Amino acid sequence: MTHPLQQVFDQAILQATKGKGERHGGEATPFMEQPWVHYAKMHGRGFLTGQAAKKLEEAASTRQGEAFVQEALGAIVYLSMAILQEQRPTVNAPPMTDFPTPSDAWNEFFRKNGGGM
């Protein structure tokens, strides 16, 4: 069974690899080697959460329809980057390159949490 949020997270991943995300490396550059990692190391997690907050503010105050969706997805991407940065074991850890598919991640989440939130 697919969780209702799966489609939203899949759209966020598409935005990170296509569209706006493509100019930052898209699928050509491994995600953990894209410019956001440099900025997160340089400025800390606050850079990423600040970008997410900016996206949410723009979405809520000035956007409607698809423009709202795109800004909100951008916020999800930045928050996800902040989580990745926070969960990274150490500064000297090897780059994370073996990512599970979104469906694998949800299946693992549901397995660990008894099928729901």
C-alpha positions as CSV (number, residue, x, y, z in Angstrom):
1,M,0.0,0.0,0.0
2,T,1.3,3.4,-0.9
3,H,1.1,6.2,1.6
4,P,-0.8,9.3,0.3
5,L,2.3,11.5,0.9
6,Q,4.4,9.3,-1.5
7,Q,3.2,11.3,-4.5
8,V,4.3,14.6,-2.9
9,F,7.7,13.3,-2.0
10,D,8.2,11.9,-5.5
11,Q,7.3,15.3,-6.9
12,A,9.9,16.9,-4.6
13,I,12.6,14.5,-5.8
14,L,11.7,15.3,-9.4
15,Q,12.0,19.0,-8.6
16,A,15.5,18.3,-7.1
17,T,16.7,16.4,-10.1
18,K,14.8,18.1,-13.0
19,G,13.5,21.7,-13.5
20,K,15.2,24.1,-11.0
21,G,17.3,21.3,-9.6
22,E,18.8,20.5,-13.0
23,R,20.8,23.8,-13.0
24,H,22.5,22.7,-9.8
25,G,23.6,19.3,-11.1
26,G,20.3,17.5,-11.5
27,E,21.0,13.8,-12.2
28,A,24.4,14.5,-13.8
29,T,26.1,15.3,-10.5
30,P,25.5,13.0,-7.5
31,F,23.1,14.7,-5.1
32,M,25.6,14.7,-2.2
33,E,28.2,16.5,-4.4
34,Q,25.9,19.3,-5.5
35,P,26.5,22.9,-4.4
36,W,24.0,22.7,-1.5
37,V,26.4,20.4,0.4
38,H,29.1,23.1,0.2
39,Y,26.8,25.8,1.4
40,A,25.5,23.6,4.3
41,K,29.1,22.9,5.4
42,M,30.0,26.5,5.1
43,H,26.9,28.0,6.8
44,G,25.5,25.1,8.7
45,R,22.0,23.7,8.8
46,G,20.5,27.1,9.2
47,F,21.3,27.9,5.6
48,L,19.0,25.0,4.5
49,T,16.2,25.7,7.0
50,G,16.4,29.4,6.1
51,Q,15.9,28.6,2.4
52,A,13.0,26.3,3.3
53,A,11.4,29.1,5.4
54,K,11.8,31.5,2.5
55,K,10.2,29.1,0.1
56,L,7.3,28.5,2.5
57,E,6.8,32.3,3.0
58,E,6.8,32.9,-0.8
59,A,4.3,30.0,-1.3
60,A,1.9,31.1,1.4
61,S,1.9,34.8,0.7
62,T,2.2,35.2,-3.1
63,R,1.5,32.0,-4.9
64,Q,-1.6,30.0,-5.9
65,G,-2.2,26.8,-7.8
66,E,0.8,25.2,-9.5
67,A,3.1,28.1,-8.4
68,F,2.2,27.4,-4.8
69,V,2.9,23.7,-5.3
70,Q,6.3,24.3,-6.8
71,E,7.4,26.7,-4.0
72,A,6.1,24.2,-1.3
73,L,8.0,21.4,-3.0
74,G,11.1,23.5,-2.9
75,A,10.7,23.9,0.8
76,I,10.3,20.1,1.2
77,V,13.6,19.6,-0.8
78,Y,15.5,22.1,1.4
79,L,14.1,20.6,4.6
80,S,15.1,17.1,3.3
81,M,18.6,18.5,2.6
82,A,18.8,19.7,6.2
83,I,17.8,16.3,7.5
84,L,20.5,14.7,5.3
85,Q,23.0,17.1,6.6
86,E,21.9,16.4,10.2
87,Q,22.0,12.7,9.8
88,R,25.4,12.6,8.1
89,P,27.6,10.7,10.6
90,T,30.9,12.8,10.5
91,V,32.6,15.4,8.4
92,N,35.0,12.7,7.1
93,A,32.2,10.2,6.2
94,P,32.2,9.0,2.6
95,P,29.6,10.7,0.3
96,M,26.2,9.1,0.5
97,T,25.5,7.8,-2.9
98,D,23.4,4.6,-2.5
99,F,20.0,6.1,-1.9
100,P,16.9,3.8,-1.5
101,T,14.1,4.5,-3.9
102,P,11.3,6.6,-2.3
103,S,9.1,3.5,-2.3
104,D,11.8,1.5,-0.5
105,A,12.1,4.3,2.1
106,W,8.3,4.3,2.7
107,N,8.1,0.5,2.9
108,E,10.9,0.6,5.5
109,F,9.2,3.4,7.5
110,F,5.9,1.5,7.5
111,R,7.7,-1.7,8.5
112,K,9.4,0.0,11.5
113,N,6.3,1.9,12.5
114,G,3.6,-0.7,12.3
115,G,2.0,0.5,9.0
116,G,1.2,4.1,9.8
117,M,1.7,7.3,11.7
